[in-house]
């Protein structure tokens, strides 16, 4: 099995990673399936923030992203 750290980089937006197969589509979890969202009202999408990527509610797996936007937008704030 080949592992990759970064699957995709979108300038001034995100660095996405976590897909062990390098596709950017894979979503596996060490919890034998997806796990529930962990949302806290004090968390924000700011430059350098690390967050989990998902496919919808409670579909967290191994995907993650690093925010690369220096301008926090109100609609991106939790």
N, C-alpha and C positions, 0 to 999 in steps of 0.2 A: 504494500500500500504506500502510495506517495502522499506526503502531507504538504500543504501550502499554507503560508500565513495570510497572505492577501489574495483575495479573489478579484477585487475591483477597487479602483481609485477614481473618484469623481472630484476633480479640482474644485476647491472652495466649497465642498459639500461633505463628503464622507470618504473614509477608507473602510472597506468592508472585508471581512475575513471570517475564518472559522470553518469553512467547508473543507473537510479533509480530502475530498476528491478533487478540489480545485475548481469545481463547476460553479459555485455560488448558489446552487440549488439545493444541495444536501442539507438536511436538518435532522440530526440525531442528538440524543441526550444520554447522559450517564444515568438518568433516572428511569430507564426502560420506557421510553416514550416522551412525549412533550411534557412540559411542566407549566404551572399556572403563572400568569403575569405577576410581577412584583413591582407595583407602582407606588410611588411616594410623592405627595404633592410638593415636597421640597426639592425634587430633582428637576434639573433643567438641561436642555440641549445647548450647551455652551462649547466653545472651541476647545477641543481636547477631551471632551466627555466620552466615556466608554459606555456603550449600551448594547443590549441584546436585540438582535433582529428577529422578526417572527413572520408568520404567514397569516396572522389574525389573532383573535383572543385566545390566550392559553396555548400557544403553539411554539413556545420557546424551545430551542434546541442548542446547536453549537454555533450558530451564526452570531456575529457581533459586528459593531461598527464604531468607528472613532469619528466624532464630529469635527469637521474642518471648516466651519463657517464662523467667521469672526463677528457676524451680525446676527444676534439672536432675534428670531422673529416671534411675535406674540403667538401665532398659531402653532409654533413648534414647542412652546413651553407647556409643561404638564401642569 
